Amino acid sequence: MFQKFENTLLSSIQSPKQRKIILFATLLAFILSILMIAPTKMVLAKMLPGKNNDTFTIYATLPIGSAMSQTKEVTECIVEHIQKESEVVDMEVFLGLGSPLDFAGLIKGSHFKNSENVAEVVLNLTKKHNRVEPSYLMVQRMRPIIVQNCASIYPNTVVSFVEPPAGPPVLAAIVAEIYGNDPEGIRELASTVSDVFKKTEGLVDVDIMQDHIYDTFEIIVDSTKVTRSGVSLKQLNDILYLAFEGMQIAVKNSDIYNDQIPIYLSLSEASKKFTTKDIRALEIKLSSLKLMNKMGMMIPLTELSKIILKKSNPMIMSKNLHQMTNVMAETDMVSQVYPLMEARDTIIQTFSDRYEIKKTGLFNLQLTEKSSQKVYDLVWDGEMEVTLDTFVELGAAFIAALVLIFLLMVIYYKSYTISGIILLGSFLSIIGVIVGHWIMNIFTTDTFFLTATSLIGFIALIGISSRNSLLLIDFTKSLMLEKGMHKAEAIAYATATRAKPIFLTATAIILASTLLAGDAVFGGLGVSLIFGTIAAVVASLIIVPVLLNMSDLESHFHFHEKKAVSILEP
């Protein structure tokens, strides 16, 4: 078999026509593999793929000022849909507070939740080894149903699904940080960016990290009337807390515990409710609350206070001492890069009527309002930023590895040409990496992404590919200098002879990498090693010999014509 391969290779590298066909086919394969990433998007890039977890959390956030009963109604709707899932083992609902901290909740700020408009539902699933459907596909299937049926109960309700992250914890997949000096301008711009996110395909769970501005009622006590009426301010404050919040009025001694048990008193839930959200309803409620003065007269609270309608005071957010807000969105089993590019293009096109837009950095934007000349900065963050940083750093590591290998080969062979051939043979393994991801994407139910672990595998392939080329070149040099063989025959014989150990090494790598290929996170690493190794073998046994024959090996190796010696002789 290797004799036939030697003869075929010898005729190929000696024929100018066949050499051109091989090199043109290689160039075409390289161009097509690059086109698979952009613009065809046949292979999509992502930081890390979805992770199959045994648990995830559903967050329900109603507008600030919503009652606990409204939050409970939305949560009950969510629970009703979850109960239909056979893979859900159990669940727990946390009304008005966040669940106990986990990896995701630590980043999402779950421990800060303490209001009537928030709730969390924690789900535990059957073990991933006993499930056919991964958790991230379950979330993708459940999300539109629950959002459509439960988030629509009350306006501006946000229902989001939060999974433990597969990689570095981030606030969201895509985060638009909006900076400025005008709170109203930041709020308005954030709302507009949020609308763009909602219309962008692939983005879900869109939310703005800022408080809603709503109507509040402030009760102002008339201290003069309180003094003249014969009641105290403490009485007035106590009855308000007693009525709406509840307060401790006494303690009860326990026969079992040493501690005293506090007794709280407040109005019933039905008594706390208002018929409508206006001043008149509050006045009616306060008029039913009466205080007894020192003379035994009952005085309604409305006689001692007045009610003023005012807007709520939203929380002011800042980062690095700069006022800002976050617009967040998750991706629905797609890469973060492509929805971000689409949303960014939409912002540039649709915001240009009101803002002068200037590009800052790679993706960031600076928006100057034309009427007021107020300046706002839109900075992208989240998993998208981590993805970009990771790919840039891994790309730099790949280039550094190529440069170091090239310099080492130049020192060893004292030839830029031979070093460049080795380098090119290593670089061509990228064809196998990209094509391998495309093939895996065809045979998998969900998208098989080109991830950070894929790039790690690609960098690891450089050494393997370089080693194969080194074996061929060193053996070719020995055949030419010690056996007197001419260039073409030496290259063909060296390639055919070294093909067997190259195949055995490649087989060992491929078989070992199959264990990684099925992993959710490290699958990209396994696929890169498998298909990249195949491409590296093809490049070493076909393309590198062609390039070596086209180079001037005689002068590089200081070859002088002499009587040929049999290969079998020592």
CORGI-V377538 format. One record per residue. RES is the residue in one small letter. OMEGA is omega in whole degrees, 0 to 359 (* if undefined). NEAR is the number of other ideal C-beta (glycine too) atoms within 12 Angstrom. Layout:
res:omega:near
RES:OMEGA:NEAR
RES:OMEGA:NEAR
This chain:
res:omega:near
m:182:11
f:176:21
q:177:14
k:178:13
f:179:25
e:181:27
n:180:19
t:181:23
l:180:38
l:179:28
s:182:22
s:184:29
i:179:41
q:181:22
s:178:17
p:181:15
k:181:13
q:177:21
r:179:25
k:180:16
i:181:18
i:182:31
l:179:27
f:178:16
a:178:22
t:179:28
l:179:18
l:179:15
a:179:26
f:180:26
i:180:17
l:179:20
s:177:33
i:179:21
l:177:19
m:179:27
i:178:29
a:8:18
p:186:11
t:180:15
k:175:24
m:175:25
v:184:37
l:180:34
a:180:37
k:181:44
m:178:39
l:178:38
p:177:39
g:181:41
k:180:28
n:183:32
n:176:32
d:181:25
t:168:34
f:187:42
t:175:39
i:178:42
y:173:44
a:181:44
t:177:41
l:177:34
p:180:29
i:185:28
g:177:24
s:181:31
a:178:24
m:180:22
s:178:23
q:177:31
t:179:37
k:180:28
e:178:23
v:181:42
t:178:40
e:176:22
c:179:30
i:181:41
v:180:28
e:179:20
h:180:28
i:182:35
q:178:20
k:182:15
e:182:28
s:182:14
e:179:30
v:181:28
v:179:19
d:179:18
m:178:26
e:183:22
v:177:30
f:181:27
l:176:31
g:179:25
l:178:24
g:178:30
s:175:32
p:189:18
l:168:22
d:184:25
f:181:23
a:182:34
g:179:28
l:180:20
i:182:25
k:180:37
g:182:24
s:184:27
h:178:19
f:184:16
k:178:27
n:179:16
s:187:23
e:186:26
n:182:32
v:176:38
a:176:42
e:176:40
v:181:40
v:182:36
l:171:35
n:183:23
l:172:34
t:183:23
k:187:14
k:179:24
h:180:10
n:182:13
r:174:21
v:183:15
e:176:23
p:183:29
s:182:36
y:175:36
l:176:29
m:177:34
v:180:40
q:180:29
r:184:22
m:188:34
r:183:32
p:181:19
i:182:23
i:180:38
v:182:32
q:186:17
n:187:21
c:181:37
a:182:34
s:180:17
i:178:26
y:181:26
p:176:14
n:175:26
t:180:33
v:174:37
v:184:42
s:181:38
f:184:45
v:178:44
e:173:44
p:186:29
p:178:31
a:183:33
g:181:27
p:181:18
p:179:25
v:181:33
l:178:33
a:179:41
a:178:47
i:178:49
v:174:40
a:178:47
e:182:37
i:182:43
y:177:33
g:179:31
n:182:21
d:182:22
p:180:26
e:178:21
g:177:29
i:181:37
r:182:29
e:179:27
l:178:39
a:179:39
s:180:25
t:177:30
v:177:43
s:177:33
d:177:22
v:179:31
f:182:38
k:180:24
k:181:19
t:181:33
e:179:18
g:180:31
l:180:40
v:177:34
d:181:38
v:182:38
d:177:39
i:181:37
m:177:35
q:181:31
d:171:25
h:175:30
i:184:21
y:180:21
d:175:20
t:178:21
f:180:26
e:178:17
i:181:28
i:183:18
v:175:29
d:186:21
s:179:15
t:179:12
k:179:23
v:180:24
t:181:16
r:184:16
s:179:28
g:175:18
v:181:32
s:177:20
l:179:20
k:177:15
q:182:24
l:179:34
n:182:22
d:183:23
i:176:34
l:178:26
y:180:21
l:184:24
a:191:26
f:181:27
e:186:17
g:180:21
m:181:20
q:181:17
i:181:15
a:176:12
v:178:12
k:178:15
n:182:13
s:176:12
d:185:8
i:184:9
y:178:9
n:182:8
d:176:10
q:182:14
i:180:15
p:177:15
i:181:15
y:179:16
l:176:18
s:176:20
l:176:22
s:181:11
e:180:13
a:181:9
s:181:15
k:187:23
k:177:18
f:178:22
t:177:13
t:179:13
k:176:19
d:183:15
i:183:22
r:180:17
a:179:18
l:178:32
e:179:25
i:181:18
k:181:28
l:180:30
s:178:19
s:177:19
l:185:31
k:178:22
l:177:34
m:179:18
n:185:22
k:180:14
m:177:12
g:180:11
m:179:15
m:184:18
i:177:29
p:180:24
l:181:36
t:179:26
e:184:25
l:184:34
s:174:32
k:185:19
i:180:26
i:176:16
l:179:19
k:180:15
k:180:17
s:179:18
n:184:14
p:177:23
m:178:19
i:180:18
m:177:26
s:177:18
k:184:19
n:178:11
l:177:10
h:181:19
q:185:26
m:170:33
t:182:39
n:168:34
v:189:41
m:176:41
a:174:42
e:178:42
t:183:45
d:179:32
m:173:32
v:177:32
s:180:36
q:189:43
v:189:34
y:173:30
p:179:37
l:179:42
m:179:28
e:179:26
a:180:40
r:178:32
d:179:20
t:179:25
i:181:36
i:184:24
q:188:14
t:182:20
f:187:29
s:178:18
d:184:14
r:185:20
y:166:32
e:189:21
i:179:28
k:179:18
k:177:18
t:183:18
g:184:15
l:183:18
f:188:28
n:183:27
l:172:34
q:184:26
l:178:39
t:180:24
e:186:26
k:185:15
s:185:11
s:183:18
q:175:14
k:187:24
v:177:26
y:178:42
d:176:33
l:184:41
v:181:32
w:181:42
d:181:33
g:182:38
e:177:37
m:180:41
e:178:30
v:178:30
t:181:36
l:180:29
d:182:21
t:181:28
f:178:32
v:182:17
e:178:18
l:175:30
g:177:21
a:178:16
a:178:21
f:179:31
i:179:20
a:179:16
a:179:27
l:181:31
v:180:19
l:178:21
i:179:34
f:180:29
l:178:18
l:180:21
m:177:32
v:178:21
i:184:14
y:184:19
y:184:30
k:182:15
s:177:25
y:183:18
t:181:24
i:179:36
s:178:31
g:178:26
i:178:41
i:180:42
l:181:34
l:178:36
g:177:45
s:184:42
f:184:37
l:177:42
s:177:47
i:178:41
i:179:40
g:180:37
v:183:47
i:180:40
v:178:33
g:177:40
h:177:43
w:179:29
i:180:22
m:179:32
n:179:26
i:188:14
f:178:14
t:183:23
t:178:17
d:184:27
t:176:32
f:188:35
f:167:40
l:190:44
t:178:42
a:178:36
t:176:36
s:179:47
l:176:39
i:177:32
g:179:40
f:178:45
i:179:35
a:182:32
l:183:46
i:180:42
g:180:28
i:181:37
s:180:47
s:180:37
r:179:30
n:180:43
s:178:45
l:179:31
l:182:30
l:185:44
i:180:39
d:179:26
f:177:31
t:179:42
k:179:29
s:181:23
l:182:33
m:185:33
l:186:23
e:183:21
k:178:25
g:180:21
m:176:31
h:190:25
k:186:32
a:180:31
e:180:28
a:180:39
i:181:41
a:180:37
y:180:33
a:181:43
t:180:45
a:181:33
t:182:27
r:181:37
a:183:32
k:178:18
p:177:23
i:178:37
f:181:26
l:178:16
t:180:24
a:179:35
t:179:18
a:179:17
i:182:34
i:181:30
l:179:17
a:183:18
s:179:33
t:178:21
l:180:16
l:188:26
a:182:31
g:181:20
d:183:22
a:185:30
v:185:28
f:177:27
g:178:39
g:178:46
l:180:39
g:180:35
v:178:44
s:180:47
l:182:42
i:185:39
f:176:40
g:177:44
t:177:42
i:179:32
a:179:38
a:178:46
v:178:39
v:180:32
a:183:44
s:187:44
l:182:41
i:188:38
i:180:42
v:176:46
p:178:48
v:180:38
l:178:33
l:180:43
n:179:36
m:180:25
s:182:29
d:182:18
l:182:34
e:181:22
s:179:15
h:183:27
f:182:29
h:182:14
f:176:23
h:182:12
e:176:12
k:182:13
k:182:10
a:178:17
v:180:16
s:179:13
i:184:20
l:178:6
e:180:10
p:*:7
